[in-house]
Amino acid sequence: MNDFEWRRQLRELRQPQAPRRDLWADIERSLDRAAPAEAAPHRVAATRTAWLFAAGLAAVTVLAVGLMRIAPTTAPAATADLASVPVWKPDDPRLAGAAIELTAAQYELRQAIQQSPNSAALQRLLDRTEQQESRLRQLGHDAS
């Protein structure tokens, strides 16, 4: 058999075929038998789902309240320290964008250090950012 004959046979299979007997009577009978039996489990399942949802919601609420009580609150003095950091505004407009980025980076690093004060990596990043700002200030001073 070659490829053309296979394709012809496949096309013949694509034709609609009527069932040998009427299927609707059997379908209706099986639906009528199954309807009363399925009504009770459905109510039980819906009630169980509602109780599980309520229990989950209560658990999440208890967990959230517990975490709020355990979590340390940030001191207003620490926020004041971040706000008191001097912002450098260069006279040269070519350096202004870099100054804004460095100031934002320093602010974010100081916030991160407040959350994790023992992080050596954060401190190194802050030192490096301050060095970059110092170099940028020197460039601004040399340009003027």
N, C-alpha and C positions, 0 to 999 in steps of 0.2 A: 504494500500500500504506500502510495506516495503522499506528499504533503497536501496536494490539492484534494485528494479523496478524504483525508482526515478533516480538512476544513469544511467540505461539503457535508460530511456526517455531523460535524458540530453545528452547522447551520440548521440541519434538520432537527436537532435536539432543542433548538431554540423555540420551536413552535409551541403555542399554549396547548395544554391537554386538560380535558374535563375529567373530574374524578369518576370512578366507576359507580359510586353510590352517593347519595346525598349525605353530606357531613354535618349539616346544620342541626339535624335532629339529635345526633350524638353530642354535639357541643352544648346544646341547650340543656340536655339531660344532665350532663356532668356539671354544668354551672348551677343548676337547681339543687343538685345534691351537695355541692361544696359550699353554697351560700350560708346556710345556718351554722355549719361547723366552723367557718372562718370568722364569724362575727364576734364570738367570745374572745378568741386569742388576740384579735385586733385591739379590742378595748383594753385587755390586760397589757399588751405591748405598749399602747399609747400611754397608759397610766404609769407603767414602769419607766418609760422614756422621760415623762414629765418629772417623776421623782428623782431620776438620775441627774437630770438637768438642774433641778433645784439643789441637790446635794453638791454638785460640782460648783455651782455659783456660790454657795455658802462656803465651800472650801477655799475658793479663790479669794473671797472677801476676808476670811480669817487670815489667810496667808498675807494678803496685802496689808492688813492692819498690823500684823505681827512684824512684818518687815519695816513698816514705818516707825514702829516703836524701837526697833533694834538699830536702825540706820542712824548714824551720827548726823546731826544737823551741822551745816557749815556756819562758822562763826561770822558775824557781821564784820569783825575786824579784819578777817582774811579778805573779804570782798573789798574792804576799804584799801587794803594794801595794793590790790590789783588796780584799783581806780587811781591811786596816787602815783603810778608809774608815769614818768614824764614821756610825753610823745614828741618825737623829733620831727620837725617839719622843715625840710631843706628849702633853701631859696631857689635852687636850680630845679626847674620843672622836670628835667630828665631823671632826677633822682627821687622825685616824689612818689612814684608808683612803687619803687623798691622799698622806700621807707615805710609806706603803708603796709606792704606785705611783711616786712620784718617786725613791725610793731604788732601786727595781728598774730604772727607766729610766737612772739615772746609772750603775749597775753595768754594764748592758748597753752603754751608750755608751762607758764606759772600756774594756771588753773590745774593742769594735770599734775604738777608737782605738789599742789595742795592736797590732791586726792591720794597721791602716792608719794609721800615725802622721802622715802628711802630709795627711790629709783635712781640709780646711777646713770642709766641711759638717758632719762629725761634731763638730768642735770647737764650731761655732756651736750645734748642738743641745745639747751638754753645757752650754755657757754659759747657754742659754735655760732648761734644766732647773734649773740651779743658781739662776738668778734666780727661777724659780717657787717653789723651795723656800725661798728667802729671804723672798719675799712671804708664803708660808704660815707661816713662823716668826713673821713680824711680826704676822700675824692671830692666831696662837696667843698671842703676848705681849700683844696688845691685848685679847683676850678674857678673859685671866686677871687 
